[in-house]
């Protein structure tokens, strides 16, 4: 059966049989070829993702609220540090879906794509939506006690550069170029 390359990664060979639309993922054969993404590359990808969010959220906020950047007094409801303004809730849901769906289906976000990074399952292949959801739910733990200190320490101390979310979901972030 003739195969053609389908999903190009340095550590995973993914093929699709030429005569049908099904595909298979083979496991990582040689883990020596894997280059795990460190803190700098991951931070840069996150920064690109934040720029993408700003490009959409700032104009929407301007249209809906009349300001480019909302101050606490611009929110419809607020109680202490918890802001429950409807536009903020919509933005939060949009951000969560962005990470979970793009990382689950494609193994990347726009930031990871720009930096040549991919999220993969530990055994190889795309993580899938379930693993991406687990990975991103754990962002709250990685951010403890503040400024993502736990996530940073875990990335710096792990040979596979894995934060808590990566470990829990059994995913890793790797360089593909």
C-alpha positions as CSV (number, residue, x, y, z in Angstrom):
1,X,0.0,0.0,0.0
2,X,1.5,3.3,-1.1
3,X,1.6,6.1,1.6
4,X,2.1,9.8,1.4
5,X,3.3,12.1,4.2
6,X,0.4,13.6,6.1
7,X,1.6,15.3,9.3
8,X,5.2,16.4,9.4
9,X,7.0,16.3,12.7
10,X,10.6,15.5,13.6
11,X,9.5,12.7,16.0
12,X,6.3,11.4,14.5
13,X,5.6,9.8,11.1
14,X,2.0,10.2,10.1
15,X,0.8,8.7,6.9
16,X,-2.4,8.5,4.9
17,X,-3.0,5.6,2.5
18,X,-3.2,7.0,-1.0
19,X,-6.5,5.2,-1.9
20,X,-8.6,6.2,1.1
21,X,-9.0,9.1,3.6
22,X,-8.1,7.2,6.8
23,X,-4.8,7.7,8.5
24,X,-2.7,6.2,11.2
25,X,-0.1,7.5,13.6
26,X,3.0,5.6,14.4
27,X,4.7,6.0,17.8
28,X,7.9,7.9,18.3
29,X,10.7,5.7,17.1
30,X,13.8,7.7,18.1
31,X,13.3,10.2,20.9
32,X,16.8,11.5,20.4
33,X,15.4,13.6,17.5
34,X,12.9,15.4,19.8
35,X,13.8,19.0,20.8
36,X,11.5,20.0,23.6
37,X,10.5,23.7,23.7
38,X,12.0,25.7,26.5
39,X,10.7,28.6,28.4
40,X,11.8,31.3,25.8
41,X,10.1,29.7,22.8
42,X,6.9,28.9,24.8
43,X,6.8,32.5,26.2
44,X,7.2,33.9,22.7
45,X,4.4,31.7,21.3
46,X,2.2,32.9,24.2
47,X,3.0,36.5,23.4
48,X,2.0,36.0,19.8
49,X,-1.3,34.4,20.9
50,X,-1.9,37.4,23.2
51,X,-1.3,39.8,20.2
52,X,-3.9,37.8,18.3
53,X,-6.4,38.2,21.1
54,X,-5.7,41.9,21.4
55,X,-6.2,42.3,17.6
56,X,-9.8,40.9,18.1
57,X,-10.7,41.9,21.6
58,X,-9.7,45.6,21.6
59,X,-11.8,46.6,18.6
60,X,-14.8,44.5,19.9
61,X,-14.4,46.2,23.3
62,X,-14.3,49.6,21.5
63,X,-17.5,48.8,19.7
64,X,-19.4,47.4,22.7
65,X,-18.1,49.5,25.5
66,X,-16.8,52.6,23.8
67,X,-13.3,52.2,25.2
68,X,-10.2,50.4,23.9
69,X,-9.2,49.1,27.3
70,X,-11.7,48.6,30.1
71,X,-11.0,50.0,33.5
72,X,-12.8,48.5,36.6
73,X,-15.4,51.2,36.3
74,X,-16.2,50.2,32.7
75,X,-17.5,46.8,33.8
76,X,-21.2,46.2,34.1
77,X,-20.8,44.0,37.3
78,X,-17.8,43.7,39.6
79,X,-17.4,42.6,43.1
80,X,-13.9,42.9,44.6
81,X,-11.4,41.3,42.3
82,X,-14.0,39.1,40.5
83,X,-15.2,40.7,37.2
84,X,-18.3,39.1,35.7
85,X,-19.0,41.5,32.9
86,X,-20.7,39.6,30.0
87,X,-18.0,40.7,27.5
88,X,-15.3,39.5,29.7
89,X,-17.0,36.1,30.1
90,X,-17.3,35.8,26.3
91,X,-13.6,36.7,25.8
92,X,-12.6,34.1,28.4
93,X,-14.7,31.4,26.7
94,X,-13.2,32.4,23.3
95,X,-9.7,32.2,24.7
96,X,-10.3,28.8,26.3
97,X,-11.8,27.4,23.0
98,X,-8.9,28.9,21.0
99,X,-6.4,26.9,23.0
100,X,-8.3,23.7,23.5
101,X,-9.6,23.3,19.9
102,X,-6.5,24.4,18.1
103,X,-4.1,22.4,20.2
104,X,-6.4,19.4,20.2
105,X,-7.2,19.4,16.5
106,X,-4.0,20.8,15.0
107,X,-1.4,20.5,17.8
108,X,-0.7,24.2,17.6
109,X,-2.0,27.7,18.1
110,X,-1.0,30.7,15.9
111,X,1.8,31.5,18.3
112,X,3.1,28.0,18.3
113,X,2.9,27.9,14.5
114,X,4.8,31.2,14.2
115,X,7.6,29.8,16.5
116,X,7.7,26.3,14.9
117,X,6.3,24.5,17.9
118,X,3.7,21.7,18.2
119,X,1.9,20.1,21.1
120,X,2.1,16.3,20.8
121,X,0.9,13.4,22.9
122,X,3.7,11.7,24.8
123,X,3.5,8.6,22.5
124,X,3.3,10.8,19.4
125,X,0.6,12.3,17.3
126,X,-1.8,15.2,17.9
127,X,-3.1,15.4,21.5
128,X,-6.8,15.4,20.7
129,X,-9.4,17.6,22.3
130,X,-9.5,15.6,25.6
131,X,-5.8,16.0,26.3
132,X,-5.8,19.6,25.2
133,X,-8.7,20.3,27.6
134,X,-6.8,18.6,30.5
135,X,-3.6,20.5,29.5
136,X,-5.3,23.9,29.5
137,X,-7.5,23.3,32.6
138,X,-4.2,22.8,34.5
139,X,-3.0,26.3,33.5
140,X,-4.6,27.5,36.7
141,X,-2.3,25.3,38.7
142,X,0.8,26.4,36.6
143,X,0.0,30.0,37.5
144,X,0.4,29.5,41.2
145,X,1.3,31.3,43.4
146,X,1.5,34.2,40.9
147,X,3.0,35.0,37.5
148,X,3.1,31.3,36.4
149,X,5.9,30.7,38.8
150,X,5.1,27.0,39.3
151,X,4.8,26.4,35.6
152,X,8.1,28.2,35.0
153,X,9.9,26.1,37.7
154,X,8.5,22.9,36.3
155,X,9.6,23.7,32.7
156,X,13.0,24.7,33.9
157,X,13.5,21.6,36.0
158,X,12.1,19.0,33.6
159,X,14.3,17.3,31.0
160,X,11.2,17.3,28.7
161,X,10.3,20.9,29.6
162,X,6.9,19.9,30.8
163,X,4.7,22.1,33.0
164,X,2.0,20.6,35.3
165,X,-0.6,20.7,32.5
166,X,1.7,18.8,30.1
167,X,2.4,16.2,32.8
168,X,-1.2,15.7,33.7
169,X,-2.4,15.4,30.1
170,X,0.6,13.5,28.9
171,X,1.6,16.0,26.3
172,X,4.8,17.8,25.4
173,X,5.7,20.9,23.4
174,X,8.3,20.3,20.7
175,X,10.2,22.2,18.0
176,X,9.3,21.1,14.5
177,X,11.8,23.3,12.7
